[in-house]
């Protein structure tokens, strides 16, 4: 590493520039992943809570398969067909409604039947409501009653930090939900077994079964949002590999004669390669470590105003990916180092 460290000291400007570029790319990648996770939480955390018990979910189906949640509405006949096959199946209702507090705040009413909880979501007593953290932020914590959809519901507890399509969640029983969303059908979906769906579908009921991931995927806005952000993150990761590879390719060509001299003095190709890769590792470690750290600090600073998640998945994972891709880009650019000819260096010195 002597030659690599000497380069870092003598060419401070060049290495400061590439380190700064890597740092900025790291901020963007880690920031996008934190934002993606935060937006996902505000989009599908209620659906993930429903699916946390590992249940399958019944959705109405058309010729393309299960319909999305924005259009899903089970009929009384479909609910009865599933219950006939699986008496333990639990209907679930999901609808977006407005709070009657003058603020026109949109909320999502998520209802589960009184037969029992679905995942980590349990129904309140009939006529009551469980409010999420987002509702507390809008109407104030400790409120005893809330107006929603033209009805006044008694607040009987807290539902946790649940969101659906970027709206806070109010959990009600199924009968109350049907009164709040009369056009939502008998239920939006049902937590049921695969056998129940197979038996009901055999009667031509037009049903399909999805798992918990399928339930999340049935929300079209989340799918579009997540795909866009994931594509941007992937492009930034690819840009990082290309930028680091291009820099070290140019740098390798510029110092090809120095490498040839080292080889003429007895340095092996493997030693020179280790030296070059070590140099890239130093640049990446400083740039990625600083960038991910800045993104985490920014996320913690704006967490209350922007949906941003700081976790191992949004810090350590992007740091590892950036390091691997950066080293891969540097390794691909080693051809000038590997092919440097010591005889050409000796000839040029005469």
C-alpha positions in Angstrom: 0.0 0.0 0.0 3.0 2.3 0.1 2.6 3.4 -3.6 -1.2 3.8 -3.1 -0.9 6.0 0.0 1.8 8.1 -1.7 -0.6 8.7 -4.6 -3.3 9.7 -2.2 -1.0 12.2 -0.5 0.6 13.7 -3.6 -2.6 13.9 -5.7 -4.9 15.3 -3.1 -7.0 17.3 -5.5 -7.9 14.4 -7.7 -8.7 12.0 -4.9 -10.7 14.7 -3.0 -12.8 15.2 -6.2 -13.6 11.5 -6.6 -14.2 11.0 -2.9 -16.6 13.9 -3.0 -18.4 12.5 -5.9 -18.7 9.1 -4.2 -19.9 10.9 -1.0 -22.7 12.7 -2.9 -23.8 9.5 -4.7 -23.9 7.8 -1.3 -26.1 10.6 0.1 -28.5 10.2 -2.8 -28.6 6.4 -2.6 -29.1 6.2 1.1 -31.5 9.1 1.1 -33.6 7.5 -1.6 -33.7 4.2 0.2 -34.7 5.9 3.5 -37.4 7.9 1.6 -38.6 4.8 -0.2 -38.9 2.9 3.1 -40.7 5.9 4.7 -43.2 6.3 1.9 -43.8 2.5 1.9 -44.6 2.7 5.6 -47.1 5.5 5.0 -48.6 3.6 2.1 -48.9 -0.1 3.2 -48.2 -0.3 6.9 -51.9 -1.2 7.6 -51.8 -3.9 4.9 -48.6 -5.3 6.3 -50.2 -5.4 9.8 -53.1 -7.3 8.4 -50.8 -9.8 6.7 -48.5 -10.2 9.7 -50.3 -13.4 10.7 -49.5 -15.2 7.5 -53.1 -15.5 6.3 -54.1 -15.7 2.7 -56.5 -13.0 1.4 -59.5 -13.4 -0.8 -60.0 -10.7 -3.5 -62.6 -10.5 -6.3 -61.0 -11.6 -9.6 -61.5 -10.8 -13.3 -60.0 -12.5 -16.4 -56.6 -10.9 -15.4 -56.5 -12.3 -11.9 -57.2 -10.5 -8.5 -58.4 -7.0 -8.9 -56.6 -4.1 -7.1 -57.7 -2.8 -3.8 -59.1 0.4 -5.2 -61.7 -1.6 -7.1 -62.1 -4.6 -4.8 -65.6 -5.0 -3.4 -66.9 -8.5 -2.3 -70.6 -9.2 -2.6 -72.7 -10.7 0.1 -72.8 -13.9 -2.0 -69.0 -14.1 -2.3 -68.6 -13.5 1.5 -71.1 -16.2 2.2 -69.4 -18.6 -0.3 -66.1 -18.3 1.5 -67.6 -18.6 5.0 -69.4 -21.7 3.9 -66.0 -23.3 3.0 -64.1 -21.7 5.9 -66.2 -20.6 8.9 -63.1 -19.0 10.5 -62.6 -16.6 7.6 -62.7 -12.9 8.6 -64.1 -10.2 6.3 -61.9 -7.0 6.1 -63.1 -3.7 4.8 -60.9 -0.9 3.6 -62.1 2.5 2.4 -60.9 6.1 2.3 -63.2 8.6 4.1 -62.9 12.2 5.4 -62.8 13.3 9.0 -65.7 15.6 10.0 -63.6 18.2 11.8 -63.6 20.9 9.2 -60.1 20.1 8.0 -61.2 17.7 5.2 -58.5 15.4 6.4 -58.6 12.1 4.5 -58.4 8.9 6.6 -58.6 5.2 5.7 -61.2 3.2 7.6 -59.9 -0.4 8.0 -62.5 -2.8 9.5 -62.2 -6.4 10.5 -65.2 -8.6 11.4 -65.9 -9.4 15.0 -64.9 -13.0 14.5 -61.4 -12.2 15.6 -58.2 -10.2 14.7 -56.5 -10.3 11.4 -52.7 -10.2 11.8 -52.0 -7.6 14.4 -55.2 -5.6 13.7 -58.0 -6.4 16.1 -61.5 -4.9 15.9 -62.8 -2.5 18.6 -66.2 -3.0 20.3 -69.2 -2.4 18.1 -69.7 1.3 17.2 -66.2 2.3 18.5 -63.0 3.2 16.7 -59.3 2.7 17.2 -57.2 5.7 16.0 -53.7 5.6 14.7 -50.8 8.0 15.4 -51.6 10.0 12.3 -55.2 10.7 13.4 -53.8 11.8 16.8 -51.6 14.3 15.0 -54.6 15.7 13.2 -57.3 15.8 15.9 -55.1 15.7 19.0 -54.3 12.9 21.3 -56.8 11.9 24.0 -59.9 12.9 22.0 -62.9 10.8 23.2 -65.0 11.0 20.1 -64.3 11.6 16.4 -66.6 12.5 13.5 -66.0 10.5 10.4 -68.2 9.9 7.3 -71.2 11.7 8.9 -71.1 9.6 12.0 -69.6 10.2 15.5 -67.5 7.3 16.8 -66.3 6.8 20.4 -62.5 6.4 20.5 -61.9 3.2 22.4 -58.1 2.8 22.0 -55.0 3.3 19.8 -54.2 1.3 16.7 -50.5 2.2 16.5 -48.7 3.9 13.6 -50.9 2.5 10.8 -51.2 4.1 7.3 -53.0 3.2 4.1 -52.3 5.1 0.8 -50.6 8.0 2.8 -53.7 8.5 4.9 -53.9 7.7 8.7 -56.0 4.7 9.7 -59.1 4.4 11.8 -60.0 0.8 12.8 -63.7 0.0 13.2 -65.9 -3.1 13.3 -67.3 -4.3 10.0 -70.9 -3.2 10.5 -69.7 0.4 11.2 -67.4 0.3 8.2 -70.3 -0.8 6.0 -72.3 2.2 7.2 -69.3 4.6 6.5 -68.6 3.1 3.1 -71.9 1.8 1.7 -70.4 1.5 -1.8 -67.6 -0.6 -0.6 -69.6 -3.8 -0.8 -69.9 -6.4 1.9 -66.1 -6.4 2.4 -63.0 -5.5 0.5 -61.1 -8.7 1.2 -61.2 -11.7 3.5 -58.6 -13.4 5.5 -59.2 -17.1 4.7 -57.5 -20.4 3.8 -56.6 -21.5 0.3 -59.0 -24.4 0.5 -61.9 -22.0 1.2 -61.1 -20.0 -2.0 -60.7 -23.2 -4.1 -64.1 -24.4 -2.9 -65.8 -21.1 -3.4 -64.2 -20.5 -6.8 -65.4 -23.9 -7.9 -68.9 -22.4 -7.6 -68.1 -19.7 -10.1 -67.8 -17.0 -7.4 -65.0 -15.1 -9.2 -62.4 -15.1 -6.4 -58.7 -15.2 -6.1 -56.3 -15.8 -3.2 -53.2 -13.7 -2.6 -50.6 -13.9 0.2 -49.5 -11.0 2.4 -47.1 -9.7 -0.3 -49.8 -10.0 -2.9 -52.1 -8.0 -0.7 -49.5 -5.2 -0.6 -49.0 -5.6 -4.3 -52.7 -5.1 -4.9 -52.4 -1.4 -4.0 -51.6 0.2 -7.4 -50.3 3.5 -6.0 -47.7 1.7 -3.9 -46.6 -0.4 -6.8 -46.1 2.6 -9.1 -44.4 4.7 -6.4 -42.1 1.9 -5.2 -41.1 1.0 -8.8 -40.2 4.6 -9.6 -38.0 5.0 -6.5 -36.4 1.6 -6.8 -35.5 2.4 -10.5 -33.8 5.6 -9.5 -31.9 3.9 -6.8 -30.7 1.2 -9.1 -29.6 3.8 -11.7 -27.6 5.6 -9.0 -25.9 2.4 -7.9 -24.9 1.7 -11.6 -23.7 5.3 -11.9 -21.5 4.9 -8.8 -19.8 1.8 -10.3 -19.3 3.6 -13.7 -17.9 6.8 -12.1 -15.5 4.9 -9.8 -14.4 2.6 -12.7 -13.9 5.4 -15.1 -11.8 7.4 -12.6 -9.5 4.5 -11.8 -9.3 3.5 -15.5 -8.0 7.0 -16.4 -5.8 7.1 -13.3 -4.4 3.7 -14.1 -3.4 4.9 -17.6 -1.8 8.0 -16.3 0.4 6.1 -13.8 1.1 3.1 -16.1 4.8 4.1 -16.4 5.1 4.3 -12.6 3.6 0.8 -12.3 6.0 -0.5 -15.0 8.9 0.9 -12.9 7.6 -0.9 -9.9 7.4 -4.1 -11.8 11.0 -3.5 -13.1 12.1 -3.2 -9.5 10.6 -6.6 -8.7 7.0 -5.9 -7.7 4.7 -8.7 -8.7 1.5 -8.1 -10.7 -0.6 -9.4 -7.7 1.1 -6.9 -5.4 0.4 -4.0 -7.8 -3.2 -5.1 -8.2 -3.6 -5.2 -4.4 -2.1 -1.8 -4.1 -4.6 -0.4 -6.7 -7.6 -2.1 -5.2 -6.6 -0.9 -1.7 -6.4 2.6 -3.0 -9.9 2.3 -4.4 -11.1 0.8 -1.1 -9.7 3.9 0.9 -11.5 6.3 -1.4 -14.8 4.3 -1.2 -14.6 3.9 2.6 -14.2 7.6 3.1 -16.8 8.6 0.5 -19.4 6.0 1.4 -19.0 6.3 5.1 -19.4 10.1 5.0 -22.3 10.0 2.6 -24.3 7.4 4.4 -23.6 9.2 7.7 -24.8 12.5 6.3 -28.0 10.8 4.9 -28.7 9.2 8.2 -28.3 12.5 10.1 -30.5 14.3 7.6 -33.2 11.6 7.9 -33.2 11.9 11.7 -33.4 15.7 11.4 -36.4 15.7 9.0 -38.1 12.5 10.2 -41.0 14.4 11.7 -41.8 16.4 8.5 -40.8 13.8 5.9 -41.5 10.1 5.9 -38.0 8.8 6.3 -36.7 5.6 7.8 -33.2 5.3 9.3 -32.4 1.6 9.8 -29.8 -1.0 8.8 -31.7 -1.5 5.6 -31.3 2.2 4.6 -27.7 2.7 5.9 -25.7 -0.5 6.1 -27.2 -2.2 3.0 -26.6 0.7 0.6 -23.1 1.2 2.0 -22.4 -2.5 1.3 -23.9 -2.3 -2.2 -22.0 0.9 -3.0 -18.7 -0.6 -1.8 -19.2 -3.8 -3.8 -20.2 -2.0 -7.0 -17.4 0.6 -6.5 -14.7 -2.1 -6.0 -16.1 -4.0 -9.0 -15.9 -0.9 -11.1 -12.3 -0.3 -9.9 -11.4 -4.0 -10.6 -12.7 -3.8 -14.2 -10.4 -0.8 -14.8 -7.2 -2.6 -13.7 -6.2 -3.6 -17.3 -3.6 -0.7 -17.6 -2.0 -1.9 -14.3 -2.0 -5.6 -15.2 -0.6 -5.0 -18.7 2.1 -2.5 -17.7 5.4 -3.7 -19.3 8.6 -3.2 -17.2 10.7 -3.3 -20.3 8.9 -0.2 -21.7 9.7 1.7 -18.4 13.3 0.7 -18.6 13.5 1.7 -22.3 11.8 5.1 -21.6 14.3 5.8 -18.8 17.3 5.6 -21.1 
